[in-house]
């Protein structure tokens, strides 16, 4: 009896498309979007990190103020997509 009750619940869970995580609207704003490209503005405080629930992409470009185009090695990181 318990097995029969769980089957519809599991079937419903499998059939629903995954929902993307909702980003924090105070920090994340989509500037432009089309079928190929999404441009988003993400504002972080000094020392703050992007959480796992934040939207991801294959390319992230960091723009900072006051560094004259230089990025200190301790502040730069590379991560494989996915």
N, CA, C and O atoms as a GROMACS GRO file, in nm:
protein
  328
    1UNK      N    1   0.083  -0.119   0.000
    1UNK     CA    2   0.000   0.000   0.000
    1UNK      C    3   0.087   0.125   0.000
    1UNK      O    4   0.056   0.221  -0.070
    2UNK      N    5   0.194   0.126   0.077
    2UNK     CA    6   0.283   0.241   0.083
    2UNK      C    7   0.352   0.263  -0.050
    2UNK      O    8   0.370   0.378  -0.092
    3UNK      N    9   0.390   0.156  -0.118
    3UNK     CA   10   0.458   0.167  -0.247
    3UNK      C   11   0.365   0.232  -0.350
    3UNK      O   12   0.410   0.316  -0.427
    4UNK      N   13   0.241   0.196  -0.352
    4UNK     CA   14   0.146   0.254  -0.447
    4UNK      C   15   0.126   0.402  -0.421
    4UNK      O   16   0.103   0.478  -0.515
    5UNK      N   17   0.134   0.445  -0.298
    5UNK     CA   18   0.116   0.586  -0.266
    5UNK      C   19   0.237   0.668  -0.309
    5UNK      O   20   0.222   0.786  -0.342
    6UNK      N   21   0.357   0.610  -0.310
    6UNK     CA   22   0.477   0.683  -0.346
    6UNK      C   23   0.497   0.695  -0.497
    6UNK      O   24   0.560   0.790  -0.542
    7UNK      N   25   0.446   0.603  -0.574
    7UNK     CA   26   0.468   0.603  -0.719
    7UNK      C   27   0.415   0.730  -0.785
    7UNK      O   28   0.488   0.789  -0.864
    8UNK      N   29   0.292   0.776  -0.758
    8UNK     CA   30   0.247   0.900  -0.821
    8UNK      C   31   0.331   1.021  -0.781
    8UNK      O   32   0.354   1.110  -0.863
    9UNK      N   33   0.376   1.027  -0.658
    9UNK     CA   34   0.458   1.138  -0.613
    9UNK      C   35   0.591   1.139  -0.688
    9UNK      O   36   0.635   1.244  -0.733
   10UNK      N   37   0.655   1.024  -0.701
   10UNK     CA   38   0.781   1.015  -0.774
   10UNK      C   39   0.762   1.046  -0.921
   10UNK      O   40   0.846   1.114  -0.981
   11UNK      N   41   0.654   1.000  -0.981
   11UNK     CA   42   0.628   1.028  -1.122
   11UNK      C   43   0.607   1.177  -1.144
   11UNK      O   44   0.654   1.231  -1.245
   12UNK      N   45   0.540   1.245  -1.054
   12UNK     CA   46   0.520   1.389  -1.066
   12UNK      C   47   0.653   1.462  -1.053
   12UNK      O   48   0.679   1.556  -1.127
   13UNK      N   49   0.736   1.419  -0.961
   13UNK     CA   50   0.866   1.484  -0.940
   13UNK      C   51   0.956   1.466  -1.063
   13UNK      O   52   1.027   1.560  -1.100
   14UNK      N   53   0.954   1.351  -1.125
   14UNK     CA   54   1.038   1.325  -1.242
   14UNK      C   55   0.988   1.403  -1.363
   14UNK      O   56   1.070   1.447  -1.444
   15UNK      N   57   0.859   1.422  -1.378
   15UNK     CA   58   0.804   1.486  -1.497
   15UNK      C   59   0.817   1.638  -1.496
   15UNK      O   60   0.805   1.700  -1.602
   16UNK      N   61   0.840   1.700  -1.382
   16UNK     CA   62   0.851   1.845  -1.376
   16UNK      C   63   0.989   1.890  -1.422
   16UNK      O   64   1.089   1.829  -1.384
   17UNK      N   65   0.997   1.997  -1.503
   17UNK     CA   66   1.129   2.047  -1.544
   17UNK      C   67   1.199   2.112  -1.425
   17UNK      O   68   1.134   2.170  -1.339
   18UNK      N   69   1.332   2.103  -1.421
   18UNK     CA   70   1.404   2.166  -1.310
   18UNK      C   71   1.391   2.317  -1.316
   18UNK      O   72   1.397   2.377  -1.423
   19UNK      N   73   1.374   2.377  -1.201
   19UNK     CA   74   1.362   2.522  -1.193
   19UNK      C   75   1.498   2.582  -1.163
   19UNK      O   76   1.567   2.535  -1.072
   20UNK      N   77   1.539   2.685  -1.238
   20UNK     CA   78   1.668   2.747  -1.207
   20UNK      C   79   1.659   2.820  -1.073
   20UNK      O   80   1.552   2.868  -1.035
   21UNK      N   81   1.771   2.827  -1.001
   21UNK     CA   82   1.768   2.899  -0.874
   21UNK      C   83   1.741   3.046  -0.895
   21UNK      O   84   1.785   3.105  -0.994
   22UNK      N   85   1.668   3.105  -0.804
   22UNK     CA   86   1.638   3.248  -0.815
   22UNK      C   87   1.750   3.328  -0.750
   22UNK      O   88   1.777   3.313  -0.630
   23UNK      N   89   1.814   3.414  -0.829
   23UNK     CA   90   1.923   3.493  -0.772
   23UNK      C   91   1.870   3.606  -0.686
   23UNK      O   92   1.754   3.644  -0.694
   24UNK      N   93   1.957   3.659  -0.603
   24UNK     CA   94   1.924   3.773  -0.518
   24UNK      C   95   1.909   3.896  -0.607
   24UNK      O   96   2.007   3.940  -0.668
   25UNK      N   97   1.789   3.952  -0.616
   25UNK     CA   98   1.762   4.065  -0.705
   25UNK      C   99   1.840   4.190  -0.668
   25UNK      O  100   1.860   4.277  -0.752
   26UNK      N  101   1.884   4.202  -0.544
   26UNK     CA  102   1.961   4.320  -0.504
   26UNK      C  103   2.101   4.317  -0.564
   26UNK      O  104   2.161   4.423  -0.586
   27UNK      N  105   2.154   4.198  -0.590
   27UNK     CA  106   2.291   4.186  -0.641
   27UNK      C  107   2.298   4.152  -0.788
   27UNK      O  108   2.398   4.182  -0.853
   28UNK      N  109   2.195   4.091  -0.843
   28UNK     CA  110   2.198   4.035  -0.978
   28UNK      C  111   2.090   4.099  -1.064
   28UNK      O  112   1.972   4.099  -1.027
   29UNK      N  113   2.130   4.155  -1.179
   29UNK     CA  114   2.035   4.219  -1.269
   29UNK      C  115   2.072   4.185  -1.413
   29UNK      O  116   2.187   4.203  -1.453
   30UNK      N  117   1.977   4.136  -1.491
   30UNK     CA  118   2.003   4.105  -1.632
   30UNK      C  119   1.995   4.234  -1.711
   30UNK      O  120   1.892   4.301  -1.715
   31UNK      N  121   2.107   4.270  -1.775
   31UNK     CA  122   2.116   4.391  -1.855
   31UNK      C  123   2.061   4.368  -1.996
   31UNK      O  124   1.991   4.454  -2.050
   32UNK      N  125   2.093   4.252  -2.055
   32UNK     CA  126   2.050   4.220  -2.191
   32UNK      C  127   2.048   4.069  -2.205
   32UNK      O  128   2.128   3.998  -2.143
   33UNK      N  129   1.956   4.018  -2.288
   33UNK     CA  130   1.947   3.874  -2.307
   33UNK      C  131   1.885   3.844  -2.442
   33UNK      O  132   1.788   3.908  -2.483
   34UNK      N  133   1.942   3.745  -2.512
   34UNK     CA  134   1.881   3.693  -2.634
   34UNK      C  135   1.905   3.542  -2.637
   34UNK      O  136   1.941   3.484  -2.535
   35UNK      N  137   1.886   3.477  -2.754
   35UNK     CA  138   1.901   3.332  -2.761
   35UNK      C  139   2.044   3.285  -2.739
   35UNK      O  140   2.066   3.170  -2.699
   36UNK      N  141   2.142   3.371  -2.764
   36UNK     CA  142   2.282   3.330  -2.756
   36UNK      C  143   2.357   3.385  -2.636
   36UNK      O  144   2.451   3.321  -2.588
   37UNK      N  145   2.318   3.501  -2.588
   37UNK     CA  146   2.399   3.570  -2.486
   37UNK      C  147   2.309   3.626  -2.376
   37UNK      O  148   2.200   3.677  -2.402
   38UNK      N  149   2.358   3.616  -2.252
   38UNK     CA  150   2.293   3.683  -2.140
   38UNK      C  151   2.400   3.769  -2.072
   38UNK      O  152   2.506   3.720  -2.034
   39UNK      N  153   2.370   3.898  -2.059
   39UNK     CA  154   2.461   3.991  -1.992
   39UNK      C  155   2.396   4.030  -1.860
   39UNK      O  156   2.286   4.084  -1.857
   40UNK      N  157   2.467   4.000  -1.751
   40UNK     CA  158   2.414   4.029  -1.619
   40UNK      C  159   2.512   4.116  -1.542
   40UNK      O  160   2.633   4.105  -1.558
   41UNK      N  161   2.457   4.202  -1.459
   41UNK     CA  162   2.539   4.284  -1.370
   41UNK      C  163   2.525   4.226  -1.229
   41UNK      O  164   2.414   4.217  -1.175
   42UNK      N  165   2.637   4.187  -1.172
   42UNK     CA  166   2.641   4.132  -1.037
   42UNK      C  167   2.728   4.223  -0.953
   42UNK      O  168   2.844   4.245  -0.986
   43UNK      N  169   2.673   4.275  -0.845
   43UNK     CA  170   2.747   4.366  -0.758
   43UNK      C  171   2.776   4.294  -0.627
   43UNK      O  172   2.685   4.248  -0.558
   44UNK      N  173   2.906   4.284  -0.594
   44UNK     CA  174   2.948   4.217  -0.471
   44UNK      C  175   3.026   4.314  -0.384
   44UNK      O  176   3.100   4.398  -0.434
   45UNK      N  177   3.009   4.302  -0.255
   45UNK     CA  178   3.086   4.382  -0.160
   45UNK      C  179   3.227   4.323  -0.151
   45UNK      O  180   3.247   4.207  -0.186
   46UNK      N  181   3.324   4.401  -0.105
   46UNK     CA  182   3.460   4.347  -0.090
   46UNK      C  183   3.461   4.221  -0.003
   46UNK      O  184   3.406   4.220   0.107
   47UNK      N  185   3.524   4.116  -0.054
   47UNK     CA  186   3.532   3.990   0.018
   47UNK      C  187   3.412   3.899   0.002
   47UNK      O  188   3.416   3.783   0.044
   48UNK      N  189   3.305   3.947  -0.059
   48UNK     CA  190   3.184   3.867  -0.078
   48UNK      C  191   3.204   3.772  -0.195
   48UNK      O  192   3.277   3.803  -0.290
   49UNK      N  193   3.140   3.656  -0.190
   49UNK     CA  194   3.154   3.555  -0.295
   49UNK      C  195   3.018   3.526  -0.357
   49UNK      O  196   2.914   3.550  -0.297
   50UNK      N  197   3.023   3.474  -0.479
   50UNK     CA  198   2.902   3.430  -0.546
   50UNK      C  199   2.867   3.294  -0.490
   50UNK      O  200   2.954   3.207  -0.480
   51UNK      N  201   2.742   3.274  -0.453
   51UNK     CA  202   2.699   3.148  -0.394
   51UNK      C  203   2.671   3.044  -0.501
   51UNK      O  204   2.662   3.078  -0.620
   52UNK      N  205   2.657   2.920  -0.461
   52UNK     CA  206   2.628   2.812  -0.555
   52UNK      C  207   2.493   2.831  -0.622
   52UNK      O  208   2.473   2.783  -0.733
   53UNK      N  209   2.400   2.899  -0.558
   53UNK     CA  210   2.270   2.922  -0.617
   53UNK      C  211   2.267   3.035  -0.717
   53UNK      O  212   2.163   3.060  -0.778
   54UNK      N  213   2.376   3.105  -0.735
   54UNK     CA  214   2.382   3.216  -0.829
   54UNK      C  215   2.383   3.163  -0.971
   54UNK      O  216   2.433   3.054  -0.998
   55UNK      N  217   2.328   3.241  -1.062
   55UNK     CA  218   2.331   3.200  -1.202
   55UNK      C  219   2.473   3.183  -1.251
   55UNK      O  220   2.563   3.258  -1.212
   56UNK      N  221   2.493   3.085  -1.336
   56UNK     CA  222   2.628   3.060  -1.386
   56UNK      C  223   2.632   3.080  -1.537
   56UNK      O  224   2.528   3.087  -1.603
   57UNK      N  225   2.749   3.088  -1.590
   57UNK     CA  226   2.769   3.102  -1.733
   57UNK      C  227   2.904   3.047  -1.770
   57UNK      O  228   2.982   3.006  -1.684
   58UNK      N  229   2.932   3.048  -1.898
   58UNK     CA  230   3.060   2.992  -1.941
   58UNK      C  231   3.171   3.096  -1.936
   58UNK      O  232   3.288   3.059  -1.931
   59UNK      N  233   3.138   3.224  -1.938
   59UNK     CA  234   3.240   3.329  -1.932
   59UNK      C  235   3.196   3.433  -1.830
   59UNK      O  236   3.083   3.481  -1.833
   60UNK      N  237   3.286   3.468  -1.741
   60UNK     CA  238   3.260   3.574  -1.644
   60UNK      C  239   3.370   3.676  -1.657
   60UNK      O  240   3.488   3.642  -1.650
   61UNK      N  241   3.333   3.802  -1.675
   61UNK     CA  242   3.429   3.911  -1.686
   61UNK      C  243   3.412   3.999  -1.563
   61UNK      O  244   3.303   4.050  -1.537
   62UNK      N  245   3.519   4.016  -1.488
   62UNK     CA  246   3.515   4.098  -1.367
   62UNK      C  247   3.562   4.239  -1.400
   62UNK      O  248   3.669   4.257  -1.457
   63UNK      N  249   3.483   4.336  -1.364
   63UNK     CA  250   3.521   4.476  -1.379
   63UNK      C  251   3.537   4.534  -1.240
   63UNK      O  252   3.446   4.527  -1.158
   64UNK      N  253   3.653   4.591  -1.214
   64UNK     CA  254   3.679   4.648  -1.083
   64UNK      C  255   3.725   4.792  -1.099
   64UNK      O  256   3.769   4.832  -1.207
   65UNK      N  257   3.714   4.868  -0.994
   65UNK     CA  258   3.755   5.009  -0.996
   65UNK      C  259   3.887   5.025  -0.921
   65UNK      O  260   3.912   4.957  -0.822
   66UNK      N  261   3.970   5.116  -0.969
   66UNK     CA  262   4.090   5.154  -0.896
   66UNK      C  263   4.208   5.060  -0.910
   66UNK      O  264   4.303   5.070  -0.831
   67UNK      N  265   4.207   4.968  -1.007
   67UNK     CA  266   4.320   4.876  -1.023
   67UNK      C  267   4.399   4.904  -1.150
   67UNK      O  268   4.492   4.830  -1.180
   68UNK      N  269   4.365   5.006  -1.226
   68UNK     CA  270   4.433   5.041  -1.351
   68UNK      C  271   4.442   4.922  -1.446
   68UNK      O  272   4.544   4.904  -1.512
   69UNK      N  273   4.338   4.843  -1.454
   69UNK     CA  274   4.335   4.729  -1.546
   69UNK      C  275   4.411   4.607  -1.498
   69UNK      O  276   4.421   4.510  -1.572
   70UNK      N  277   4.464   4.608  -1.378
   70UNK     CA  278   4.540   4.494  -1.324
   70UNK      C  279   4.452   4.415  -1.227
   70UNK      O  280   4.370   4.472  -1.155
   71UNK      N  281   4.470   4.285  -1.228
   71UNK     CA  282   4.400   4.199  -1.133
   71UNK      C  283   4.506   4.125  -1.052
   71UNK      O  284   4.580   4.044  -1.108
   72UNK      N  285   4.515   4.150  -0.922
   72UNK     CA  286   4.613   4.080  -0.839
   72UNK      C  287   4.592   3.928  -0.848
   72UNK      O  288   4.478   3.882  -0.846
   73UNK      N  289   4.701   3.850  -0.856
   73UNK     CA  290   4.687   3.704  -0.868
   73UNK      C  291   4.604   3.642  -0.755
   73UNK      O  292   4.536   3.542  -0.778
   74UNK      N  293   4.608   3.698  -0.638
   74UNK     CA  294   4.530   3.642  -0.526
   74UNK      C  295   4.380   3.662  -0.546
   74UNK      O  296   4.300   3.590  -0.485
   75UNK      N  297   4.341   3.758  -0.630
   75UNK     CA  298   4.199   3.786  -0.653
   75UNK      C  299   4.145   3.719  -0.778
   75UNK      O  300   4.024   3.721  -0.800
   76UNK      N  301   4.231   3.661  -0.860
   76UNK     CA  302   4.188   3.599  -0.985
   76UNK      C  303   4.177   3.448  -0.967
   76UNK      O  304   4.257   3.387  -0.896
   77UNK      N  305   4.077   3.389  -1.031
   77UNK     CA  306   4.059   3.244  -1.024
   77UNK      C  307   3.997   3.195  -1.153
   77UNK      O  308   3.926   3.270  -1.220
   78UNK      N  309   4.025   3.072  -1.189
   78UNK     CA  310   3.966   3.010  -1.306
   78UNK      C  311   3.897   2.883  -1.262
   78UNK      O  312   3.949   2.808  -1.180
   79UNK      N  313   3.779   2.858  -1.319
   79UNK     CA  314   3.705   2.738  -1.286
   79UNK      C  315   3.645   2.682  -1.413
   79UNK      O  316   3.590   2.758  -1.493
   80UNK      N  317   3.656   2.554  -1.434
   80UNK     CA  318   3.600   2.490  -1.552
   80UNK      C  319   3.447   2.501  -1.549
   80UNK      O  320   3.387   2.492  -1.442
   81UNK      N  321   3.383   2.520  -1.667
   81UNK     CA  322   3.237   2.530  -1.669
   81UNK      C  323   3.174   2.399  -1.626
   81UNK      O  324   3.229   2.290  -1.644
   82UNK      N  325   3.054   2.414  -1.568
   82UNK     CA  326   2.980   2.295  -1.530
   82UNK      C  327   2.986   2.267  -1.392
   82UNK      O  328   2.927   2.169  -1.346
   0.00000   0.00000   0.00000
